[in-house]
Each structure stands twice: as structure tokens, then as C-alpha cells.
């Protein structure tokens, strides 16, 4: 048995899963690696590569994931779709989006859009970590200061004022902590129980209703839906056909529920613009575009333009939220510092009044 046969046998026997050992280190197919790879596949397809050739060639460029790409290539050679080969490595929504594009749209275009969004997510994650570095250092130092005050300074102040004051204060703080901690625990348990009972569409509506970050969720899911609609409409599918396809192929996704609701409502004689208006996370512009009654070609172009606009809005919204993180964290730190000063100085002030 030669080296390639051994590698194929090793993969087919299921010895390889999510991660591999390479030079005694575990190599994972991380989010940013997936984004880079999907964009590479899209570029190779645009350059005239076949899908299998593109996957095989990507192992030459991204060597640390060569075994993953080899496994995908073998599975595609056995007749599996590209989306099915990627299913163990990617999130369900991305899997269904690729499956839909592969069967009824443009895989190259879908890979480009998905890769672009994943790159944005990775950049925003890295920016968030950068913004949080300095506040986290301050919080760590502040916690150290609080511990030092608790064990070294406050006991001295308590002895100065009399020990009963500290014991009663500690009891009060413990009682408050137990009350608020218990309340948050019960509230958290009730929220989790309610959450697990919701279907995918209800969960998304709940996320879109959240304060502050709900707008980001609305823009993201609106972009997700409009991108898929634009892709399939440009390839000649009507809205009704799209709903049937989504309902059939994406049984575990929120798009399946949305497609079923839309299809049932259309069969009952309701207008599409009315249905879209009732879905919380769909943009108002989608209803206006559908109301115009354009041809499929123009409708596809309009939806593509809308998807690009939604992507830009999502980018700007996330940037705006990220810029708020540091001021909010610094504000909380400032309040804690003020509280510590009051906790330290008020007993001294009371003692000085007694002396005077």
C-alpha cells in the first residue's frame, strides 16, 4: 500500500475528525481559516477551475489543512455534494446556504458572499479583542486593589471604629449578594427553559428584539435572506418556487420555517409584501421592491443591490457598537473606583467628626 492509499484508508476509516495532529499540535479548521479558504475557492472557480480541482489545489496554498481538503475531495469523488462534504466543519446556516446555492444558484457567488461576511466577522472579533485589552488590564488591577483593601485596609479601619460595624456590614453585603444572586439565577433558568422551547424563527425574532444589539441581528438575518433570494431569483426561480425549495431542503433551519409560512400565506391569497412586513427581521426595502412588481431579472438586480446596502449597514452598525465598548467599560470602572474611595474615606470622615 503506497502513501496515498494509506492516507485514503486512514480518512475513510473515520480516524480523522474535526482536528488533526501535526508536529504534536492540534490543527483546527477555525472560522478565519474557513473564510480564507471559501474566498480562495470562489477565486479559483472564477478563474476556470473545476470544483474538485479547486479543492485539491487549495491544499497546496493552505498546507496546514491539507488533510481536510483531501478528505473533502475523496467525498466529492464518491458523489457527495460540496455542502455535504463541508457539513462536519461549518455551522448549519452556512451548510444550508451552500447546499441551496449548489443546487439552485451560483456556488461561486455564494462562496464570495459568505467569505466576505466571515472575513468581516473575524475582523470585528479581532477589533473587539483589541478594544478590550486595556480595559481588562484595568479591571484586573482594580480587582487586585479591591482585594488588598478588603484584607489589609478595611480591617484596620474596622478596628479603629469598633469590630461590630464590620461584622454587621459584612452580613448586610452577604445578604444583598444572596438576594441578587438568587434572583439572577432563577431569572436565568427561566430564560433558558423558555429559550429551548422556541423554534428557530422565534429565537431569531427574540434576538432581533434585544436592546442595543438587536439591530445588528436584524441587519444580519435580513442580509442573509435577501442574499439567498437575489441569488435564486437571478437564476430564474419565482418566490413561490424558492419557498418550496427552501422548505424541502432546509428542514432544520429558520429559512425552512420562513418558507413554509410564506408559501402557506400565498396559497391563502395574502400578498407577499404583507407577509414580509410581518416578519420582524426583514428590511422594509424588501417589501417596497416586491410591491413594484418588476420582472425576475430586474427583481434579482434590485435584491442584489439591497443585499450590498444591508451589508454596508451591518458593517457600520457593528463599528458603532464597538466604539461604545471602551467608554462604557471605563465608565463602569470609574464608578467602582468612586465607590471604593467612598468606602475608604467615609469611615475616616465619620471618625474625624467624632474627634472634632
ChimeraX attribute file (.defattr): number of C-alpha atoms within 10 A of each C-alpha:
attribute: neighborCount
match mode: 1-to-1
recipient: residues
	/A:1	7
	/A:2	6
	/A:3	8
	/A:4	9
	/A:5	10
	/A:6	11
	/A:7	15
	/A:8	14
	/A:9	13
	/A:10	13
	/A:11	17
	/A:12	13
	/A:13	9
	/A:14	8
	/A:15	9
	/A:16	14
	/A:17	11
	/A:18	11
	/A:19	16
	/A:20	18
	/A:21	10
	/A:22	10
	/A:23	7
	/A:24	7
	/A:25	9
	/A:26	10
	/A:27	14
	/A:28	15
	/A:29	16
	/A:30	11
	/A:31	16
	/A:32	16
	/A:33	16
	/A:34	17
	/A:35	21
	/A:36	15
	/A:37	22
	/A:38	23
	/A:39	22
	/A:40	21
	/A:41	25
	/A:42	21
	/A:43	17
	/A:44	19
	/A:45	20
	/A:46	12
	/A:47	10
	/A:48	10
	/A:49	15
	/A:50	13
	/A:51	18
	/A:52	18
	/A:53	14
	/A:54	20
	/A:55	26
	/A:56	18
	/A:57	18
	/A:58	20
	/A:59	17
	/A:60	12
	/A:61	12
	/A:62	14
	/A:63	11
	/A:64	15
	/A:65	20
	/A:66	17
	/A:67	17
	/A:68	23
	/A:69	23
	/A:70	19
	/A:71	22
	/A:72	22
	/A:73	20
	/A:74	17
	/A:75	17
	/A:76	18
	/A:77	11
	/A:78	9
	/A:79	9
	/A:80	13
	/A:81	17
	/A:82	20
	/A:83	22
	/A:84	16
	/A:85	20
	/A:86	19
	/A:87	16
	/A:88	12
	/A:89	18
	/A:90	15
	/A:91	11
	/A:92	14
	/A:93	15
	/A:94	16
	/A:95	21
	/A:96	22
	/A:97	23
	/A:98	26
	/A:99	21
	/A:100	23
	/A:101	20
	/A:102	16
	/A:103	14
	/A:104	17
	/A:105	22
	/A:106	16
	/A:107	23
	/A:108	20
	/A:109	17
	/A:110	22
	/A:111	24
	/A:112	18
	/A:113	20
	/A:114	20
	/A:115	22
	/A:116	16
	/A:117	19
	/A:118	20
	/A:119	19
	/A:120	18
	/A:121	17
	/A:122	15
	/A:123	13
	/A:124	16
	/A:125	13
	/A:126	12
	/A:127	14
	/A:128	17
	/A:129	12
	/A:130	11
	/A:131	16
	/A:132	16
	/A:133	11
	/A:134	13
	/A:135	18
	/A:136	14
	/A:137	11
	/A:138	15
	/A:139	16
	/A:140	12
	/A:141	12
	/A:142	16
	/A:143	13
	/A:144	12
	/A:145	13
	/A:146	16
	/A:147	12
	/A:148	12
	/A:149	16
	/A:150	12
	/A:151	10
	/A:152	11
	/A:153	13
	/A:154	16
	/A:155	15
	/A:156	14
	/A:157	18
	/A:158	15
	/A:159	12
	/A:160	12
	/A:161	15
	/A:162	12
	/A:163	13
	/A:164	11
	/A:165	12
	/A:166	16
	/A:167	12
	/A:168	11
	/A:169	11
	/A:170	12
	/A:171	11
	/A:172	12
	/A:173	12
	/A:174	11
	/A:175	12
	/A:176	12
	/A:177	12
	/A:178	12
	/A:179	11
	/A:180	10
	/A:181	12
	/A:182	12
	/A:183	11
	/A:184	12
	/A:185	11
	/A:186	11
	/A:187	11
	/A:188	12
	/A:189	11
	/A:190	11
	/A:191	11
	/A:192	11
	/A:193	10
	/A:194	10
	/A:195	14
	/A:196	10
	/A:197	10
	/A:198	12
	/A:199	13
	/A:200	18
	/A:201	17
	/A:202	14
	/A:203	15
	/A:204	18
	/A:205	17
	/A:206	15
	/A:207	17
	/A:208	21
	/A:209	16
	/A:210	13
	/A:211	8
	/A:212	9
	/A:213	14
	/A:214	17
	/A:215	17
	/A:216	21
	/A:217	19
	/A:218	23
	/A:219	23
	/A:220	20
	/A:221	18
	/A:222	23
	/A:223	27
	/A:224	22
	/A:225	17
	/A:226	21
	/A:227	24
	/A:228	21
	/A:229	22
	/A:230	23
	/A:231	23
	/A:232	22
	/A:233	24
	/A:234	19
	/A:235	14
	/A:236	15
	/A:237	19
	/A:238	13
	/A:239	19
	/A:240	15
	/A:241	15
	/A:242	20
	/A:243	22
	/A:244	15
	/A:245	18
	/A:246	21
	/A:247	21
	/A:248	12
	/A:249	15
	/A:250	20
	/A:251	13
	/A:252	14
	/A:253	19
	/A:254	19
	/A:255	23
	/A:256	22
	/A:257	20
	/A:258	19
	/A:259	22
	/A:260	19
	/A:261	16
	/A:262	22
	/A:263	21
	/A:264	13
	/A:265	15
	/A:266	15
	/A:267	11
	/A:268	9
	/A:269	8
	/A:270	13
	/A:271	14
	/A:272	18
	/A:273	16
	/A:274	12
	/A:275	16
	/A:276	20
	/A:277	16
	/A:278	9
	/A:279	16
	/A:280	15
	/A:281	25
	/A:282	20
	/A:283	20
	/A:284	14
	/A:285	14
	/A:286	19
	/A:287	16
	/A:288	13
	/A:289	16
	/A:290	17
	/A:291	13
	/A:292	10
	/A:293	10
	/A:294	12
	/A:295	10
	/A:296	18
	/A:297	13
	/A:298	14
	/A:299	19
	/A:300	23
	/A:301	16
	/A:302	17
	/A:303	24
	/A:304	21
	/A:305	15
	/A:306	21
	/A:307	24
	/A:308	15
	/A:309	14
	/A:310	22
	/A:311	22
	/A:312	13
	/A:313	16
	/A:314	22
	/A:315	18
	/A:316	13
	/A:317	15
	/A:318	16
	/A:319	14
	/A:320	11
	/A:321	14
	/A:322	17
	/A:323	13
	/A:324	11
	/A:325	15
	/A:326	17
	/A:327	12
	/A:328	12
	/A:329	16
	/A:330	16
	/A:331	12
	/A:332	13
	/A:333	16
	/A:334	12
	/A:335	12
	/A:336	16
	/A:337	15
	/A:338	12
	/A:339	12
	/A:340	15
	/A:341	11
	/A:342	13
	/A:343	13
	/A:344	15
	/A:345	13
	/A:346	11
	/A:347	16
	/A:348	15
	/A:349	12
	/A:350	12
	/A:351	14
	/A:352	10
	/A:353	9
	/A:354	8
	/A:355	7
	/A:356	6
